[in-house]
Amino acid sequence: MFILKQTTVEFDGINASPFCAKVELFLRYHQIPFKIEAALPMHGPYKKIPFAVYQGETLGDSELILQRLINDYAIDEGLTSLQQSQGYAWQMALEQHLYWLMVYCRWHPEASWKILEQAFFSGLKWPARPFIAKQSRKLVLKNLYSQGVGRFSLKQVLQAAEQCFVALEAHLSKNTFICGDTFSRFDLFAYAIVKNIDNHDMPTPLASIIEGFSQLKLYQARVEQALKNKAGSVHSLTSLSA
Ligand SMILES: N[C@@H](CCC(=O)N[C@@H](CS)C(=O)NCC(=O)O)C(=O)O
């Protein structure tokens, strides 16, 4: 049995970590039996979530996990090399750039942090809770600074995110999915991050910006339909086994 180790925090029906959601949705879409176990980044091989226990091995990194499953289950998404390169370029923009802008908007502004703190740390006991929450926030802000985005003002971060939404909106107004007409693994992170941003449970300053991008709403609906068609309901993401 494939064991997916991830946070079990969800916002509006999607895993709070778009990397975790990507793996979980891949497993569901390809109907690979799996079980979810709650885990913290510190327990993973790369000190990040998601990670997985599979065939006696511990695998880390969402992309490496997907590559392993694609190999083992001989999954062919039918993408041309041009589609693959398109998918890769979008993957890098969303995972390596937009993701960090989202992290900034969750952990930096006080109003967002208050909601996030409640969602991530409310299960902890006093007096440890405020200490662990504060330390975690300090670490994330340090990581944001190292990554580069943490050196920006909120206004600059919002401008950068808007630029990304404009590009994605233009792409998705002409393409059904990230790689054109073919739904693929590249849609999983794209969907997960758009839904995490366009989210009522975890509103950040990005939520009011993404609101104006109608193609991104339509895209979410298309991906949900594709997932439902193949894997059944996407609304059972909390269930502990597939
Ligand atoms: N490249 C990794 C990125 C995973 C990632 O950044 N996970 C975040 C949660 S969304 C994490 O574990 N952060 C904890 C940390 O960096 O300390 C992947 O694809 O799995």
The ligand as an SDF file (V2000), in Angstrom:
LIG
                    3D

 20 19  0  0  0  0  0  0  0  0999 V2000
    9.9340   20.4710   -4.1310 N   0  0  0  0  0  0  0  0  0  0  0  0
    9.0930   19.9840   -3.0590 C   0  0  0  0  0  0  0  0  0  0  0  0
    8.4670   21.1750   -2.3540 C   0  0  0  0  0  0  0  0  0  0  0  0
    7.5690   20.7430   -1.1800 C   0  0  0  0  0  0  0  0  0  0  0  0
    7.3230   21.8890   -0.2150 C   0  0  0  0  0  0  0  0  0  0  0  0
    7.8530   22.9950   -0.3520 O   0  0  0  0  0  0  0  0  0  0  0  0
    6.5360   21.5940    0.8180 N   0  0  0  0  0  0  0  0  0  0  0  0
    6.2650   22.5750    1.8540 C   0  0  0  0  0  0  0  0  0  0  0  0
    4.7990   22.5220    2.2350 C   0  0  0  0  0  0  0  0  0  0  0  0
    3.8100   23.1760    0.9130 S   0  0  0  0  0  0  0  0  0  0  0  0
    7.0820   22.2370    3.0800 C   0  0  0  0  0  0  0  0  0  0  0  0
    7.1870   21.0960    3.4640 O   0  0  0  0  0  0  0  0  0  0  0  0
    7.6520   23.2490    3.7140 N   0  0  0  0  0  0  0  0  0  0  0  0
    8.3440   23.0860    4.9550 C   0  0  0  0  0  0  0  0  0  0  0  0
    9.6990   23.7040    4.9340 C   0  0  0  0  0  0  0  0  0  0  0  0
   10.1640   24.1420    3.8670 O   0  0  0  0  0  0  0  0  0  0  0  0
   10.3180   23.7310    6.0080 O   0  0  0  0  0  0  0  0  0  0  0  0
    8.0440   19.0440   -3.6210 C   0  0  0  0  0  0  0  0  0  0  0  0
    7.7540   19.1140   -4.8220 O   0  0  0  0  0  0  0  0  0  0  0  0
    7.5590   18.1820   -2.8720 O   0  0  0  0  0  0  0  0  0  0  0  0
  1  2  1  0
  2  3  1  0
  2 18  1  0
  3  4  1  0
  4  5  1  0
  5  6  2  0
  5  7  1  0
  7  8  1  0
  8  9  1  0
  8 11  1  0
  9 10  1  0
 11 12  2  0
 11 13  1  0
 13 14  1  0
 14 15  1  0
 15 16  2  0
 15 17  1  0
 18 19  2  0
 18 20  1  0
M  END
$$$$
